[in-house]
Amino acid sequence: MSNITMIEAVRSALHDGLQNDESVVVFGEEIAEYGGAFGVTEGLAREFGPDRVFDLPVSETGLIGAAVGMAMYGLRPVTEITFADDLAAGFEQITAELAKLRYRSAGRLTAPVVIRAPIGAGVCGGPDLSQSPEAWFAHTPGLQVVVPSTAADARGLLMSALQGQDPVLFLEPKALYHSAHDEVDAADAVPIGRARIAREGTGVTVITYGATVPLCLEAAEQAKGEDIDVEVVDLRTLVPLDTETLLESVAKTGRVVIVHEAPKTGGFGGEVAAVIAEKAIEYLESPIVRVAGFDTPVPLAFEDDYRPDVGRILSAVSRVASF
C-alpha cells in the first residue's frame, strides 16, 4: 500500500472490514452518498450497497442504541459520530448500555461495536465542535478508548477494533486527517493496548497521544539544542493503558512530561501521572509536569493559542531536565 493520509487509512480499514466480514455494517449521519463531514466513508456505499453502508436520522442516541441492538443480534456495527463533541448526546447509551452489555448478561452477550468520532481542535470548530472528551469515556469500565496519531496506526488499530468483542471508542484527531501520512502495510494490524516509542531518548520521557504527538516530536528535536535527550511515548490506546511501556521509559529517564490537548483539570494526563506516582515514584528525579489545553471552552478565534504548542512543551521539558 502506498503513502496515504489518515483519512485514507481509516477508509481502507473500513473497506477491508466490510469486504472480509459480512457482519460488518457502517452507518451514521450523511456518511453514505455524502461520505460524512470529512469524507472518510466516501465511495463505500457505492461499493457495498445500502444494506451495508447507510444513513440514519440525526440522533446520536439513536445511532448508539441501534448499534447496541445490532451487536446483540450478531452484527458488527461501526457508527460514525460527526464530531466527538456530539458523543455527549449519546452518553447514556454508551456508558449505561453499550459498556455494560457483557457484564449485565454475564458474558452471554458481547458488544463488538466501533464508535468513530473526529476529536479535538484544528479546523476552527469553536467551543462546540473542537473538544477532546476522551476522559469522559476512559472513566467508564467496559469501553476501550483508542486515539491514533499516525495513518499506519489509524488503519492498524481500526482493523483490530473490527475484530474484537468489546466496544471501542475510536477517536480520530481531525487536525491529523490530512497531515498524518505513512507508508502503510495492508497486512499490519496494531494490537489495542500497546503504546509505541515514537522517539527513543534517555533524558526526559514525554507521554502523549493523538494530535499532540507530532508537536512533542518537534519539541524533542529542538531539545537537542539544549543537550536534552527526549523519549516520546505515544500511548495510542488510553484504555487499556500500556503501563509496562510507560514505567520502563520512566525508569530509564527519571523525568516526565505529559501532554494532551484536553483541559488539564480531569484530563487523562492526571491518570497517567497517578499511575507513575504509584508505581514508579522511586525513579523520579523531578516533579511530573503536565502540558494541556486550558480549563476553558475552545476559543474559535484562538484555537492555536489554546492547544499545547512546541514552545510550551519545550519549556516543560527544560523545566524537568533542570532538576
C-alpha positions, 0 to 999 in steps of 0.5 A, spaced: 500 500 500 502 506 498 503 513 502 496 515 504 493 520 509 489 518 515 483 519 512 485 514 507 487 509 512 481 509 516 477 508 509 481 502 507 480 499 514 473 500 513 473 497 506 477 491 508 472 490 514 466 490 510 469 486 504 472 480 509 466 480 514 459 480 512 457 482 519 460 488 518 455 494 517 457 502 517 452 507 518 451 514 521 449 521 519 450 523 511 456 518 511 453 514 505 452 518 498 455 524 502 461 520 505 460 524 512 463 531 514 470 529 512 469 524 507 472 518 510 466 513 508 466 516 501 465 511 495 463 505 500 456 505 499 457 505 492 461 499 493 457 495 498 450 497 497 445 500 502 444 494 506 451 495 508 453 502 508 447 507 510 444 513 513 440 514 519 436 520 522 440 525 526 440 522 533 446 520 536 442 516 541 439 513 536 445 511 532 448 508 539 442 504 541 441 501 534 448 499 534 447 496 541 441 492 538 445 490 532 451 487 536 446 483 540 443 480 534 450 478 531 452 484 527 458 488 527 456 495 527 461 501 526 457 508 527 460 514 525 459 520 530 460 527 526 464 530 531 466 527 538 463 533 541 456 530 539 458 523 543 455 527 549 448 526 546 449 519 546 452 518 553 447 514 556 447 509 551 454 508 551 456 508 558 449 505 561 448 500 555 453 499 550 459 498 556 455 494 560 452 489 555 457 483 557 457 484 564 449 485 565 448 478 561 454 475 564 458 474 558 452 471 554 452 477 550 458 481 547 458 488 544 463 488 538 461 495 536 466 501 533 464 508 535 468 513 530 468 520 532 473 526 529 476 529 536 479 535 538 481 542 535 484 544 528 479 546 523 476 552 527 470 548 530 469 553 536 467 551 543 462 546 540 465 542 535 473 542 537 473 538 544 477 532 546 472 528 551 476 522 551 476 522 559 469 522 559 469 515 556 476 512 559 472 513 566 467 508 564 469 500 565 467 496 559 469 501 553 476 501 550 478 508 548 483 508 542 486 515 539 491 514 533 496 519 531 499 516 525 495 513 518 499 506 519 496 506 526 489 509 524 488 503 519 492 498 524 488 499 530 481 500 526 482 493 523 483 490 530 477 494 533 473 490 527 475 484 530 474 484 537 468 483 542 468 489 546 466 496 544 471 501 542 471 508 542 475 510 536 477 517 536 480 520 530 484 527 531 481 531 525 487 536 525 491 529 523 486 527 517 490 530 512 497 531 515 498 524 518 501 520 512 505 513 512 507 508 508 502 503 510 502 495 510 495 492 508 497 486 512 499 490 519 494 490 524 496 494 531 494 490 537 489 495 542 493 496 548 500 497 546 503 504 546 509 505 541 516 509 542 515 514 537 522 517 539 527 513 543 531 518 548 534 517 555 533 524 558 526 526 559 520 521 557 514 525 554 507 521 554 502 523 549 497 521 544 493 523 538 494 530 535 499 532 540 504 527 538 507 530 532 508 537 536 512 533 542 516 530 536 518 537 534 519 539 541 524 533 542 528 535 536 529 542 538 531 539 545 537 537 542 539 544 542 539 544 549 543 537 550 536 534 552 535 527 550 527 526 549 523 519 549 516 520 546 511 515 548 505 515 544 500 511 548 495 510 542 490 506 546 488 510 553 484 504 555 487 499 556 493 503 558 500 500 556 503 501 563 509 496 562 511 501 556 510 507 560 514 505 567 520 502 563 521 509 559 520 512 566 525 508 569 530 509 564 529 517 564 527 519 571 523 525 568 516 526 565 512 530 561 505 529 559 501 532 554 494 532 551 490 537 548 484 536 553 483 541 559 488 539 564 483 539 570 480 531 569 484 530 563 487 523 562 494 526 563 492 526 571 491 518 570 497 517 567 501 521 572 497 517 578 499 511 575 507 513 575 506 516 582 504 509 584 508 505 581 514 508 579 515 514 584 522 511 586 525 513 579 523 520 579 528 525 579 523 531 578 516 533 579 511 530 573 509 536 569 503 536 565 502 540 558 494 541 556 489 545 553 486 550 558 480 549 563 476 553 558 471 552 552 475 552 545 476 559 543 474 559 535 478 565 534 484 562 538 484 555 537 492 555 536 493 559 542 489 554 546 492 547 544 499 545 547 504 548 542 512 546 541 514 552 545 510 550 551 512 543 551 519 545 550 519 549 556 516 543 560 521 539 558 527 544 560 523 545 566 524 537 568 531 536 565 533 542 570 532 538 576 
